[in-house]
Amino acid sequence: MAATTNITLNKQTSGERVTPGLIFVLIWHGVVGLGLLFGAAQLWQVEAFFNLGTFVPRFLGVALIALAAVMFGTIPLLYRLHNGARLIGIIFNFFGFALALLLFGHLIGLYLGIDDLARGLFQNAPLLLGFPVGYGLVWLARRFAEDSTPRVRLEQIGLGVMMLALIVILWQSGLANSIGTLISSFTRVDVLAAFAALFVFLAAGTVLLRQGDRFGETILQREAWQGWLFLLPNFVNFMLFFALPLLLSFYLSFTDYAGVGNTPPNFIVFDNYARMLSLDAAIITPEQNLQDFVRPNHFEIARIALGDQALVLAARDPLFWQSLMTTFRYCVLLLILSIPTALGLALLLNAKIPGMQFFRAVYFLPSIAAVVGVALIWQWLYNPIIGYINYAITGLVTGLNSTFGTNITDPAIAWMTDENIMLLSAVIMAAWQIIGFNAVILLAGLQGVPKEVMEAATVDGANGWTRFRKILLPLIAPTTFFVTVTTLISGLQAFTEMFVLFGNSTSNARLTTVFYLYQQGFQRFQMGYASATAWVLFAVIFVITLIQFRLSSSNRAYSD
């Protein structure tokens, strides 16, 4: 079987190498290479590229030169029927097709048109009732005998109602204007150029795809380019919206980029990181002034009592360290509230109880709800005056006092304003939302535990707690580890919960690291410093995750 997969398909002789399609591809690769060189030359002359200075355009220019070299390099290799060059050409041409398609959609206003269509659907929502009505008529028609007149008529009416509803909705949503705009846009040179580029990229990629036999393609090589093509859409998304912004953020972290104005960024090397991470320590008495013992512009962030003295830690940026400590506390509380609760819920959902499928869906629903919507609901629940939580607490206190004659004071908790409570409020909301997801994952782990093992333990006299602690927990340890890692990473990136839940509050008690990053970049316009904060947070997440993996590997090795 292994020998079969490596059989080389028929390869053409040298006299049959050049075909019209291959000549077209060779010429196209040369044109693309020249175009990339021209783009690199234009970028090299740019002095202000979106206020990012000269480094970014020149970096992009070097990247274009490298791509041009690849394009020129494929020309002789394709002429020699080198299958590796063919694979590069396939990927490059379809990648170019995807980029040209995105550019074409932007030039004709396709993405704005989608927004207009969604707005039109919302405004004409009652017309959507035509679809269930039409479907109901079709369903009713299927109750009659096949080919009978009532069945045929009802199916035609049902389909007609759905088609009419679709036409009316599209018309009311401005489809006619969109079509007119699309047609008129083809009179523009840039639109025609983008359309021609996507067509030629697609044609060149297709030509290379269809010449596998000529290039002596093996079965494994064919599977390789098919896999790459399936990955291509996600790869385009990764390059445009993740990799390139990531590289730009890394560059900006070494600059004083503000994000506003016309001033280009200055390269300040590690100043942002030094300012952020700078710490100092001193042992002082209560009568001594901290500023006399630490470096200038360093402020206290922690104090440890040592008898008559105290060890004081000071930081140049105390808010960053406060945000980091708030984030760690948030993560610890989130893990404590969500993991054990999710495990208990998973154990309940794993029981053989009628209607359990319904409860599984109900508990999972919060995890698919938008964080903003969830935060707004909890903001209402936390309201100290009309919120149901304080209302329930007041009712409970009143009931206990009246029933048992106690004198318990109503705490009247200020969930969203008390700085000692704000973090707990956010954690409760986040735990409520993530428990359902964790429970489903843990439930999958529980259902993977062999029943024979649990039955054997029962026969051997192990009680429920022993079976849970000695058998069940070790067997679902990989699942628990996964849930712990994902929950921890989610907690380290907490932002939306704080931003929406506490509204216009200015308290630093809500200041997580991502929230602090947002403030630095989009409120104080220190985009370079915000980028450095993001990379420090990335390093923290990476180190913590690595430690967890190490500990998990050690525990598995010990258990083995």
VENNOR-V147599 format. One record per helix or strand. SS is the DSSP state (h for helix, s for strand). FROM is the first residue (numbers start at 1). TO is the last residue. If there is no record, write none. Layout:
BEGIN
[[SS	FROM	TO] [SS	FROM	TO]]
END
This chain:
BEGIN
[[h	2	5] [s	8	8] [s	11	11] [h	14	16] [h	20	44] [h	53	79] [h	83	107] [h	110	123] [h	125	141] [h	149	172] [h	175	185] [h	189	209] [s	215	215] [s	218	218] [h	219	252] [s	255	255] [s	267	267] [h	271	277] [s	279	285] [h	290	292] [s	299	306] [s	309	315] [h	318	349] [h	356	368] [h	371	381] [h	388	404] [h	422	447] [h	451	459] [h	464	475] [h	477	492] [h	496	501] [h	508	510] [h	513	523] [h	527	559]]
END
